Amino acid sequence: MARRRILWLVSAGFLALAACHQAPAGMRVAVTGGTLGTLYYQIGDGDWRPMPQAAYGRYAFELPAGENRYGVALLCKSAWYLSAEGTLQIYQLTTEDATELRLDCGPDAERSLSSVALVVTKAQGDPGNYDRATATLGLDDGFAPLDRPMGLYARPEAGQGLMVWAKDKTSPYPLLRLRYDPDFDPRPGRCPYDRPCTVELGPGDAVRYQNVAALSAPAWASRGGFEVGFLAHGWNWVPFVNDGGLGGGRYVEVPGAVPGDLYLGHASAGDACGTYLVGQSKTFGPQTGTLRFTLPQDKFDPTVSQGALPAFAGLDYPEAPVAYRFGLSVGARGTLLHPLHEYILVSPRWLGTASRYAVPDVSGAPGLAGTRPLPGDEISWSAGVLLSEHTLSELLTAERVPPYGALYEHARFRVPGFSLRSALKYGHYTVPQ
């Protein structure tokens, strides 16, 4: 009996010791979206492979114990007839950056749309010199001469915001009248083409502006400017015309903004040759003070190895980047077409101590065989650092404005107070024979 008890205690001790030293289980990475494209994943520096689908619009894969580096890629086929391959978004991250991602190619084509017709008229006695109008609703826009119907397609839910403005038909500048209806009802049958809704513009819709301070451009910059758009609390994105450049200027103030409405501003400055660029994107609510942008002052100046796929060395920058961003457009030699565009986001944690980054060759995965450039192909590339007071995890999980799902130097966040600065370098070469 004593011997059995001793053996039992020894066995229990070994089991407890094994439990204490058992390797931790791997982590799970989940991706939502991708329904209009094809998703791929990479573990560590391994091969790229199709991502398993857990449910419709929901994908996931497991990292082995001890591995925290992974890659995710989304191939979006282009709707443009000039593009044969489309766009490839690549993220190389760690589990500390994110274990949940949402990636999209664009608005979900399966969501229903309703047709809306509008007629824009001028109020009697309005002295404004305009004779044509433009309207946006959701992600669609239309234009027509005054008193003529224009058609729009919108999702039937509320909150998208109808924007109507008018200009002189002989010139795109300036905007003369602006009307915003944040509660416009786009449900089916609301404004059919044979009985269009009417929007009457008058002196009360005269355009008002807010000021933009001179840009804090670096000494080496010789060109630049800014743009400010408006994002309704639903889907509406309006890239308004702005008046100004490096010396500042003004942007259009949208009347009647409601909670959830945002402005999206982007400013940039670069050298005369178009090699170096610095910029800042920011989101903010309606304001009455002067808008100010803060641009990085230093160039990002890595060297590039000109192979079938570029490799970049010398990734140091005076400010610690929240992420690196690389891009390339590949076109067949002797044509004006760029059939494949790649946008790559790399976490500094993924790079570790490396000061060099090579664009990954994903051509071994099914469906990506045509992504490796051939000898003689023309490559336009970009390399940049993204700078922010927000962490990469916060930037990756923040809601962004569709269809611009990729996180790059002018990502459009649907979160007030977000800011993303960037410093980039551009170049091009022909793939050696």
Secondary structure, 3 states (H helix, E strand, C coil): CHHHHHHHHHHHHHHHHHHHCCCCCCCEEEEEECCCCEEEEEECCCCEEECCEEECCEEEEECCCCCCEEEEEEEECCCCCCCCCEEEEEEEEECCCCCEEEECCCCCCCCCCEEEEEEEEECCCCCCCCCEEEEEECCEEEEEECCCEEEEEECCCCCCCEEEEEECCCCCCCCCEEEEECCCCCCCCCCCCCCCEEEEECHHHECEEEEECCCCCCCCCCEEEEEEEEECCCCCEECCCCEEECCEEEEEECCCCCCCCEEEEEEEEECCCCCEEEEEEEEECCCCCCECCCCCCCCCCCEEECCCCCEEECCCCCCCCCEEEEEEEEECCCCCCCCEEEEEEECHHHHCCCCEEECCCCCCCCCCHHHCCCCCCEEEEEEEEEECCCCHHHHHHCCECCCCCCCCCCCCECCCCCEEEEEEEEEEEECCC
